[in-house]
Amino acid sequence: MAKAKVLKIPARGEWTFAEIETDRDGVLPVEALEDAVGSWVEYWQLGEAGFPRLDMFFNEEGKLAGLSFNVVATRLSGILVHDDCIVGDVVVCAHNDEYQYIGLSDTDELSLRRRLAELGF
């Protein structure tokens, strides 16, 4: 199986780029994203944050479960302008024109690294 690059942002600890297995077409299955965050996923499009092709996945029931506040993901997402926050571990990946979830390109990685540095992370 192939692997795709994603950004992992744990609620506690350092963010890192990692690889997740894809299906044979190079698409990230929802189950792989669920495994990465430990539950069913909810997603947030990062278009408002300046990344129109990127999506952030996190634990759908994280607030109900009392998961830890994820300051890095909350700031990166721009969700604060909606008086909201993100809790628990997070995975960021890209999507293609058919809105299938795929790995991050090298350009995506560089852009995310720059934004995280601008945010002080």
Contact map, one row per residue, 1 for C-alpha under 8 A:
1110000000000000000011110000000000000000000000000000000000000000000000000000000000000000000000000000000000000000000000000
1111000000000000000011110100000000000000000000000000000000000000000000000000000000000000000000000000000000000000000000000
1111100000000000001111000100000000000000000000000000000000000000000000000000000000000000000000000000001000000000000000000
0111110000000000001111000101000000000000000000000000000000000000000000000000000000000000000000000000011100000000000000000
0011111000000000111100000000000000000000000000000000000000000000000000000000000000000000000010000000001110000000000000000
0001111100000000111100000000000000000000000000000000000000000000000000000000000000000000001110000000001100000000000000000
0000111110000011110000000000000000000000000000000000000000000000000000000000000000000000001110000000000000001000000000000
0000011111000011110000000000000000000000000000000000000000000000000000000000000000000000111100000000000000000000000000000
0000001111101111000000000000000000000000000000000000000000000000000001011000000000000000111000000000000000000000000000000
0000000111111110000000000000000000000000000000000000000000000000000001000000000000000001110000000000000000000000000000000
0000000011111000000000000000000000000000000000000000000000000000000111110000000000000011110000000000000000000000000000000
0000000001111100000000000000000000000000000000000000000000000000000101000000000000000000000000000000000000000000000000000
0000000011111110000000000000000000000000000000000000000000000000000000000000000000000000000000000000000000000000000000000
0000000011011111000000000000000000000000000000000000000000000000000000000000000000000000000000000000000000000000000000000
0000001111001111100000000000000000000000000000000000000000000000000000000000000000000000000000000000000000000000000000000
0000001110000111110000000000000000000000000000000000000000000000000000000000000000000000000000000000000000000000000000000
0000111100000011111000000000000000000000000000000000000000000000000000000000000000000000000000000000000000000000000000000
0000111100000001111100000000000000000000000000000000000000000000000000000000000000000000000000000000000000000000000000000
0011110000000000111110000000000000000000000000000000000000000000000000000000000000000000000000000000000000000000000000000
0011110000000000011111000001000100000000000000000000000000000000000000000000000000000000000000000000000000000000000000000
1111000000000000001111100001000100000000000000000000000000000000000000000000000000000000000000000000000000000000000000000
1111000000000000000111111111100100000000000000000000000000000000000000000000000000000000000000000000000000000000000000000
1100000000000000000011111111100000000000000000000000000000000000000000000000000000000000000000000000000000000000000000000
1100000000000000000001111110000000000000000000000000000000000000000000000000000000000000000000000000000000000000000000000
0000000000000000000001111110000000000000000000000000000000000000000000000000000000000000000000000000000000000000000000000
0111000000000000000001111111000000000000000000000000000000000000000000000000000000000000000000000000010000000000000000000
0000000000000000000001111111100000000000000000000000000000000000000000000000000000000000000000000001111000000000000000000
0001000000000000000111100111110110000000000000000000000000000000000000000000000000000000000000000001111000000000000000000
0000000000000000000001100011111110000000000000000000000000000000000000000000000000000000000000000000100000000000000000000
0000000000000000000000000001111111000000100000000000000000000000000000000000000000000000000000000000000000000000000000000
0000000000000000000000000000111111100000000000000000000000000000000000000000000000000000000000000000000000000000000000000
0000000000000000000111000001111111110000000000000000000000000000000000000000000000000000000000000000000000000000000000000
0000000000000000000000000001111111111000100000000000000010000000000000000000000000000000001000000000000000000000000000000
0000000000000000000000000000011111111111100000000000000000100000000000000000000000000000000000000000000000000000000000000
0000000000000000000000000000001111111110000000000000000000000000000000000000000000000000000000000000000000000000000000000
0000000000000000000000000000000111111100000000000000000000000000000000000000000000000000111000000000000000000000000000000
0000000000000000000000000000000011111111100000000000000011100000000000000000000000000001111000000000000000000000000000000
0000000000000000000000000000000001111111000000000000000000100000000000000000000000000000100000000000000000000000000000000
0000000000000000000000000000000001101111100000000000000000111000000000000000000000000000000000000000000000000000000000000
0000000000000000000000000000000001001111110000000000000000111000000000000000000000000000000000000000000000000000000000000
0000000000000000000000000000010011001011111000000000000011110000000000000000000000000000000000000000000000000000000000000
0000000000000000000000000000000000000001111100000000000011110000000000000000000000000000000000000000000000000000000000000
0000000000000000000000000000000000000000111110000000001111000000000000000000000000000000000000000000000000000000000000000
0000000000000000000000000000000000000000011111000000001110000000000000000000100000000000000000000000000000000000000000000
0000000000000000000000000000000000000000001111110001011100000000000000000000100000000000000000000000000000000000000000000
0000000000000000000000000000000000000000000111111111111100000000000000000000110000000000000000000000000000000000000000000
0000000000000000000000000000000000000000000011111111110000000000000000000000000000000000000000000000000000000000000000000
0000000000000000000000000000000000000000000011111111000000000000000000000000110000000000000000000000000000000000000000000
0000000000000000000000000000000000000000000001111111000000000000000000000001110000000000000000000000000000000000000000000
0000000000000000000000000000000000000000000001111111000000000000000000000000000000000000000000000000000000000000000000000
0000000000000000000000000000000000000000000001111111110000000000000000000000000000000000000000000000000000000000000000000
0000000000000000000000000000000000000000000011111111110000000000000000000000000000000000000000000000000000000000000000000
0000000000000000000000000000000000000000000001100011111000000000000000000000000000000000000001110000000000000000000000000
0000000000000000000000000000000000000000000011100011111100000000000000000000000000000000000111100000000000000000000000000
0000000000000000000000000000000000000000001111000000111110000000000000000000000000000000000111100000000000000000000000000
0000000000000000000000000000000000000000001111000000011111000000000000000000100000000000011110000000000000000000000000000
0000000000000000000000000000000010001000111100000000001111100000000000000000000000000000011100000000000000000000000000000
0000000000000000000000000000000000001000111000000000000111110100000000000000000000000111111000000000000000000000000000000
0000000000000000000000000000000001001111110000000000000011111100000000000000000000000011110000000000000000000000000000000
0000000000000000000000000000000000000011110000000000000001111100000000000000000000000000000000000000000000000000000000000
0000000000000000000000000000000000000011000000000000000000111111100000000000000000000000000000000000000000000000000000000
0000000000000000000000000000000000000000000000000000000001111111111000000000000000000011000000000000000000000000000000000
0000000000000000000000000000000000000000000000000000000000001111111000000000000000000010000000000000000000000000000000000
0000000000000000000000000000000000000000000000000000000000001111111000000000000000000000000000000000000000000000000000000
0000000000000000000000000000000000000000000000000000000000001111111000000000000000000000000000000000000000000000000000000
0000000000000000000000000000000000000000000000000000000000000111111100000000000000000000000000000000000000000000000000000
0000000000000000000000000000000000000000000000000000000000000111111110000000000000000011000000000000000000000000000000000
0000000000110000000000000000000000000000000000000000000000000000011111000000000000000011000000000000000000000000000000000
0000000000100000000000000000000000000000000000000000000000000000001111100000000000001111000000000000000000000000000000000
0000000011110000000000000000000000000000000000000000000000000000000111111100000000001111100000000000000000000000000000000
0000000000100000000000000000000000000000000000000000000000000000000011111110000000000100000000000000000000000000000000000
0000000010100000000000000000000000000000000000000000000000000000000001111111000000000000000000000000000000000000000100001
0000000010000000000000000000000000000000000000000000000000000000000001111111100000000100010000000000000000000000000000000
0000000000000000000000000000000000000000000000000000000000000000000001111111111100001100000000000000000000000000000000000
0000000000000000000000000000000000000000000000000000000000000000000000111111111100000000000000000000000000000000000000100
0000000000000000000000000000000000000000000000001000000000000000000000011111110000000000000000000000000000000000001100100
0000000000000000000000000000000000000000000111011000000100000000000000001111111100000000000000000000000000000000000000000
0000000000000000000000000000000000000000000001011000000000000000000000000111111110000000000000000000000000000000000000000
0000000000000000000000000000000000000000000000000000000000000000000000000110111111111100000000000000000000000000000000000
0000000000000000000000000000000000000000000000000000000000000000000000000110111111111000000000000000000000000000000000000
0000000000000000000000000000000000000000000000000000000000000000000000000000011111110000000000000000000000000000000000000
0000000000000000000000000000000000000000000000000000000000000000000000000000001111110000000000000000000000000000000000000
0000000000000000000000000000000000000000000000000000000000000000000000000000001111111000000000000000000000000000000000000
0000000000000000000000000000000000000000000000000000000000000000000000000000001111111100000000000000000000000000000000000
0000000000000000000000000000000000000000000000000000000000000000000011000100001100111110000000000000000000000000000000000
0000000000000000000000000000000000000000000000000000000001000000000011101100001000011111000000000000000000000000000000000
0000000000100000000000000000000000000000000000000000000001100110001111000000000000001111100000000000000000000000000000000
0000000001100000000000000000000000001000000000000000000001100100001111000000000000000111110000000000000000000000000000000
0000000111100000000000000000000000011100000000000000000001100000000001000000000000000011111000000000000000000000000000000
0000000111100000000000000000000000011000000000000000000111100000000000001000000000000001111100000000000000000000000000000
0000011110000000000000000000000010011000000000000000000111000000000000000000000000000000111110000000000000000000000000000
0000011100000000000000000000000000000000000000000000011110000000000000000000000000000000011111000000000000000000000000000
0000111000000000000000000000000000000000000000000000011100000000000000000000000000000000001111100000111100000000000000000
0000000000000000000000000000000000000000000000000000111000000000000000000000000000000000000111110000111100000000000000000
0000000000000000000000000000000000000000000000000000111000000000000000000000000000000000000011111111111000000000000000000
0000000000000000000000000000000000000000000000000000100000000000000000000000000000000000000001111111110000000000000000000
0000000000000000000000000000000000000000000000000000000000000000000000000000000000000000000000111111000000000000000000000
0000000000000000000000000000000000000000000000000000000000000000000000000000000000000000000000111111000000000000000000000
0000000000000000000000000000000000000000000000000000000000000000000000000000000000000000000000111111100000000000000000000
0000000000000000000000000011000000000000000000000000000000000000000000000000000000000000000000111111110000000000000000000
0000000000000000000000000011100000000000000000000000000000000000000000000000000000000000000011110011111000000000000000000
0001000000000000000000000111000000000000000000000000000000000000000000000000000000000000000011110001111100000000000000000
0011110000000000000000000011000000000000000000000000000000000000000000000000000000000000000011100000111110000000000000000
0001110000000000000000000000000000000000000000000000000000000000000000000000000000000000000011000000011111111000000000000
0000100000000000000000000000000000000000000000000000000000000000000000000000000000000000000000000000001111111000000000000
0000000000000000000000000000000000000000000000000000000000000000000000000000000000000000000000000000000111111100000000000
0000000000000000000000000000000000000000000000000000000000000000000000000000000000000000000000000000000111111110000000000
0000000000000000000000000000000000000000000000000000000000000000000000000000000000000000000000000000000111111111000000000
0000001000000000000000000000000000000000000000000000000000000000000000000000000000000000000000000000000111111111100000000
0000000000000000000000000000000000000000000000000000000000000000000000000000000000000000000000000000000001111111110000000
0000000000000000000000000000000000000000000000000000000000000000000000000000000000000000000000000000000000111111111000000
0000000000000000000000000000000000000000000000000000000000000000000000000000000000000000000000000000000000011111111100000
0000000000000000000000000000000000000000000000000000000000000000000000000000000000000000000000000000000000001111111110000
0000000000000000000000000000000000000000000000000000000000000000000000000000000000000000000000000000000000000111111111000
0000000000000000000000000000000000000000000000000000000000000000000000000001000000000000000000000000000000000011111111100
0000000000000000000000000000000000000000000000000000000000000000000000010001000000000000000000000000000000000001111111111
0000000000000000000000000000000000000000000000000000000000000000000000000000000000000000000000000000000000000000111111111
0000000000000000000000000000000000000000000000000000000000000000000000000000000000000000000000000000000000000000011111111
0000000000000000000000000000000000000000000000000000000000000000000000000011000000000000000000000000000000000000001111111
0000000000000000000000000000000000000000000000000000000000000000000000000000000000000000000000000000000000000000000111111
0000000000000000000000000000000000000000000000000000000000000000000000010000000000000000000000000000000000000000000111111
